[in-house]
């Protein structure tokens, strides 16, 4: 049976300390659930924190890199996929994941959320600002969920995996 892949997306350099803590804890919980963690693979921000959390729990990590080599790869990535697609790799990220969780927002993360929604992928927003939540509600009403803590996120991922839309 194919393993479930959970994509955790979020800002690199613009990640807040709260984003990093949430991403680490989420990565750890994803690994503890037996799921594969997929990120952008770089040693920066949410990508690195989620991968570190998953590795700390003995999980399998996949990184989808924007370049043609392993430059900038996070140490906690088990499987690196070089795309040479630049920002186009965002589509590979979301199409490869069974569920996409966005922790924090940057322009790249917003593009990943939009691509996931356009492709009918389940999307979970981690503690979005009211402005961000309103923005996505106006664009894609009822197509995503919002979570505020790790148990809620894991329960939502589980529900989405067992009851795909």
N, C-alpha and C positions, 0 to 999 in steps of 0.2 A: 504494500500500500504506500502511495506517495505521501511524503511528510508535508505537513502544513507549513507554509511559509508566511511569516508575519513581517511586513515591512514597517520599519520605524523611520520616519522622515522628520527632518527638522533642520534648523539653521546650523551652519558650521561656525564661523567666527562670531556671528551675532547671537549665539545661544546664551541665555541667562544662566546664572547658577541654579535657579529653580528648574530650568529645562534640563540641565545636565544631571541633576539628582533624579528627576523623574525618568529620564531616558535610561540611566543606569539601572534603577529599580525595575523599570519595565522590561529591559533586556534580560535581567535576571529572572523575572517572573515568566517571561516567554520561554526561556531555556528550561526552567523548572516544570513547565507544562509539557515539555517534550517537542516544542515547535522549533523550527529553524528561523533564525533572525536574519533579515535582509536589510542592509542599509546602503548608503552611498559609498561606504568603504573607506573613506578618508579619515586621517588622524585629526579630526576637528569636530568640535561641538557635539551635537546630538548623535551623529554617526558613531563617533569614537566612544562616547559614554554608553550608548545602548550596547555596542559590541563588547565593551569591557564588562558590563553587567552580565551579559549572556555567557561570556567566557568564564567569569567567576563562578557561575552555576554549572559549568561543564557543558554548555550548549554549543551548537554548530552555528557558525556565523558566515554569511555570504556578503561580499561587498561588490557593488556594481560601480566600477570606476569610470570617470569621464574620459580618461586618456588612453593611450595605446600601450602604456606600461604600468608598473606598480608604483610609480612615483606618488608619494603622499599616503600610501596605504597604512591603515591603522594596524598596529601589532596584533590586535585581537581578532583579525579577520582570518578565517580558515580557508575560505575559497574566494579568490579574487577574480573577478571577471572584468577584463579590460575591453572597453567598447570603442574607444576613439570617436565617441559621439558628442563629447562636450555636454552641454545641457540636454541634448537629445537622450542622454542616458536616463533622464527622469522617466521617460515612457517605459524603458526597460524595467526600472525599479517597480513601477506600479503594476505593470502587466505580469510581472513575475511573482508578485505577492498575492496571497489569498485574501488578506486584509491589510489595509494601510492605516497606520496610526501616526498622526501628526502631533509632534511635541514641540510647541513653539512655531513661530512663523518667520519666514524670510521669503524672498522672491522665488527661490528655487522650490521651497516647500509649498508655496501657494500654487506653483505650476504643477507640482506632483499631485496635490489635492484635486486640482481641476482636471488633470488627465485621468486620475482614478475615477472621479465622478462621471466624466464623459464615457468611460469604459465600463460603467456599472460595477465598479469594484467597491466593496464595502469600505467606508472611511469612518474613522473615529478621530475626533478632535480632542486632544488632552487640554483641559482647562483653557479654552480659547477666551480671548478678551470679548466683551460684549460686542464691540465693533466687528471683530472677525466673525463671530457667530452670526451676526445679522447679515453680513456680507454673503456668507455661504448659504444662509437660509433664503435669501432673495434669489440667489442663482440656482440653488438645488434644494428646494424645500422637501424635507422628509427623506433625503438621500444620504444622510450621515447621522452619526450620533455623537454625543458629547459625554466625556467621563471626567471625573475629578480625583480619582484615586486608583491605586493599582488593583485592588480586588474588583472594582467596578470595570476596569479595562479588561481584565482577564475574563470576567463573566460575559462582557459584551463580545469579545473575540470568540469565545466558546459558542455563544448563541449564533453569531454570524457564520461560523464554520459548520455548525449543525443544521442551520436553517438558512441556506443561501437565498438571496432575493432573486 
